[in-house]
Each structure stands twice: as C-alpha cells, then as structure tokens.
Amino acid sequence: MNAPLECIIRKCEIHLERVLSSIRTSCGTTYLHTGDLDYGGVKIFQYIKKRIFPNLQPYLMDTQTHEQYKAYSEPIETSKLEKLQRTTEPLLQPLIDKICAEKQVIEQESFLF
C-alpha cells in the first residue's frame, strides 16, 4: 500500500495532467519545452509529449544549444549513455546523436550564464 503522502501526490499529478490536457484542446497554442540536454531531459520531453501535449516542440534542446554551452558540459554516466543510445525521439534525434558521440551532457541551469 502506498503511503498517504504518495497517494496525495499521485492524485495531484493526475489532476494536473487533466487540467493541462483540457487547456491544450481549448487554446490552440504551440507548447514549447526546454530541459536538460541529457537522458533525463529527453525522457521528460517524451513523457510530456505522450501524456499531455502531443504537439510539444523542443526549445533550446538542439545541437546548436549543446555546442553553445559546451563549456558547461559534464561526462555522461555509462549507464545513462547506454539507455540514451537505445532511445529514439525524432524531434530530438540530432541532439541525442550528438550527446552519444561526444559523451557530454549539459544541465539547463547552464543557460543562465
């Protein structure tokens, strides 16, 4: 059995997804997402695209941004590199390929510099 706090958090997540989905259908807006330039960032993008905003577009999640902030990059963990190599996402594939080739990831907080 889940702890009470976990149940509350999950119910809030479900409610938030429903609210965001209803906004999607009523506004006719383009939704952009930025995140870390790493395995986690790609997976979060895919989750939002699949569950909430099917027409989600990446923002600052491309090879140009990776190159621009390369000075702030860190080596990718081997386990995450292996997972990323098995990941496909057409909208992010050039970025995924670059990360796999260079074995360097960048946190979105670097964009502040």
C-alpha positions in Angstrom: 0.0 0.0 0.0 1.2 3.5 -0.8 1.9 5.9 1.9 -0.7 8.7 2.3 1.6 11.4 1.0 2.4 9.3 -2.1 -1.3 8.9 -2.8 -1.9 12.6 -2.5 1.0 13.5 -4.8 -0.2 10.9 -7.4 -3.7 12.3 -7.3 -2.4 15.8 -7.8 -0.3 14.7 -10.8 -3.3 13.0 -12.4 -5.4 16.1 -11.8 -2.7 18.4 -13.2 -2.4 16.2 -16.3 -6.2 16.5 -16.9 -6.1 20.3 -16.4 -3.2 20.7 -18.8 -4.8 18.4 -21.4 -8.0 20.5 -21.3 -6.0 23.7 -21.8 -4.3 22.1 -24.8 -7.6 21.4 -26.5 -9.1 24.8 -25.8 -6.3 27.2 -26.6 -4.8 26.2 -30.0 -1.4 27.1 -28.7 2.1 25.8 -29.5 3.7 24.3 -26.4 7.5 24.5 -26.1 9.6 22.6 -23.6 13.2 23.1 -22.5 15.1 20.7 -20.3 18.5 19.3 -19.5 20.5 18.1 -22.6 20.8 14.6 -21.2 18.9 11.3 -21.0 16.6 12.6 -18.3 15.7 15.7 -20.3 14.9 13.5 -23.3 12.7 11.2 -21.3 10.8 14.1 -19.6 10.2 15.6 -23.1 8.8 12.3 -24.3 6.6 11.9 -21.3 5.0 15.3 -21.7 4.6 14.8 -25.4 2.9 11.4 -24.9 0.7 12.3 -21.9 -0.1 16.0 -22.1 0.8 17.9 -25.2 1.1 15.7 -28.3 2.3 18.6 -30.4 5.0 19.6 -28.0 8.1 21.2 -29.6 11.6 21.4 -28.1 13.0 24.7 -27.2 16.8 25.1 -26.7 17.1 21.3 -27.0 19.2 21.1 -30.1 22.8 20.6 -31.3 23.3 24.4 -31.6 22.5 24.9 -27.9 24.6 21.9 -26.9 27.5 23.5 -28.8 26.9 26.9 -27.4 27.0 25.7 -23.8 29.7 23.1 -24.3 32.0 24.8 -21.7 29.5 23.8 -19.0 29.2 20.1 -20.1 29.9 17.1 -18.0 30.7 13.5 -18.9 27.6 11.3 -19.2 27.3 8.3 -16.9 27.9 5.0 -18.8 24.5 3.6 -17.7 22.7 6.7 -19.0 24.7 6.7 -22.2 23.7 3.1 -22.9 20.0 4.0 -22.3 20.3 7.1 -24.5 21.8 5.1 -27.3 18.6 2.9 -27.3 16.3 6.0 -27.2 14.7 7.4 -30.3 12.8 10.7 -30.5 12.6 12.2 -34.0 12.3 15.8 -32.7 15.5 15.4 -30.6 17.4 12.8 -32.6 20.2 15.2 -33.7 20.8 16.2 -30.1 20.6 12.5 -28.9 23.2 11.6 -31.6 25.5 14.4 -30.6 25.3 13.6 -26.9 26.1 9.9 -27.7 29.0 10.9 -29.9 30.6 13.4 -27.6 29.6 11.7 -24.3 28.8 15.1 -22.8 25.6 16.4 -21.2 24.5 19.8 -20.1 22.1 20.9 -17.4 19.6 23.5 -18.3 20.7 25.8 -15.5 23.8 26.5 -17.6 21.6 28.5 -19.9 21.5 31.2 -17.2 25.2 32.0 -17.9 
